[in-house]
Amino acid sequence: MKKIAFLIWGLTFSLLSFGQNAISLSDAVKLDLPDSMQKITKEEALAFAGKQFNNEPRTMRSIAKRRMDNIYRVKNVLVTLHTEAIQPDNKTTTEGHLAQLKKGFDELSYGDPTYSSKEETINNNSVLVENYIVGNVGYYRFYLYNKNFTRAVTGILEFKKTDKDDANLILNHILQTVSLKD
């Protein structure tokens, strides 16, 4: 009997602990954070980037100008997230929006051997992901829209190019777990 009670207690605790890393970025956007991901301040982000990326000027300027509502650090990766509610009368953000963005980004980055982009659907969300390197810093930028194009989450992951595998795992975790209201 004690074994059964202990088993039930263990299962209950596991189920209650399962969603502990879930956060709300806004009233309409929820996300399950990767393990050890922690929210940091702008000062902490600048200090981390200065040390991690050897004060790479473009990266430092970008972080200094950024709104810091949702900036996180996980392992050696800096993650910045933004949310947006899109007005119904906004005719620029429609089903073909990401294809047009991709086309423009691809043209701007023509000739950059480190650049790649892909458009895909993940959990009924439309997603565009860019990947490129500037100096010794790797970047993932993503643009994720719900199926009605009424909500969006965008993000930047910055990392040493040697940490690309970790950044890719973090990016995939974010894209798989983000939940947007319609």
URURCOR-V715873 format. One line per field, one symbol per residue. psi: psi as a letter, one per 20 degrees, with the letter a starting at -180 (. if undefined). Layout:
# URURCOR-V715873
psi=???
This chain:
# URURCOR-V715873
psi=ghgggggggggggghhigkhjprphaijpqqoqqqjpqprrgghggggggghjlkoggggggghiqplgnprppckppppqqqpppphjoihnahjghhgggggghghjpioiipqqqprpoljqppppqprpodjpqpppqopqrhiliqqpqrpppqqhikhgghgggghgghhipppq.
